[in-house]
Amino acid sequence: MTDTPIDEMTFEAALAELEQVVTRLERGDVPLEDSITLYERGAKLKAHCEARLQAAQMRVEAIRLAEDGSPNGSEPFSP
């Protein structure tokens, strides 16, 4: 687990930390207060990962395809 602000994390870093959070919670050996803190961080990490995936999906969808299905340029990405 890191002290890195979630909004500064890459998708990969956030996903890796989320996996650590889930593992610790599943073990069940974390005190209640720590479990609550972990759960809250995990929820924020999950939301961050979902937002990153959605942004990536929009970028991919902006790729234009030619009639034969091959990439034929892209549209500007605008959130």
C-alpha positions, 0 to 999 in steps of 0.5 A, a space after each residue: 500500500 502506498 500513500 500516493 494520492 489515488 488521482 495521481 496513480 496510473 491504472 496499473 498502480 491503482 489496480 495492483 493496490 486494489 488487489 492488495 486491499 482485496 487480499 488483505 480484506 479476504 484474509 480477515 486478519 485486519 482489525 475492524 477499524 483498519 478494515 473500514 479504512 482499507 475498504 474505503 481506499 479500495 472503493 476509491 481505487 475501484 472508482 479510479 480504475 473504472 474512470 481510467 478504463 472508461 477514458 481509454 474506451 472513449 479514446 479507442 472508440 474515437 478511432 475511425 475505421 475504413 470500409 474494410 474495417 482497418 484503422 483509418 485515422 482517429 477523431 479528436 478525443 474530447 471527454 
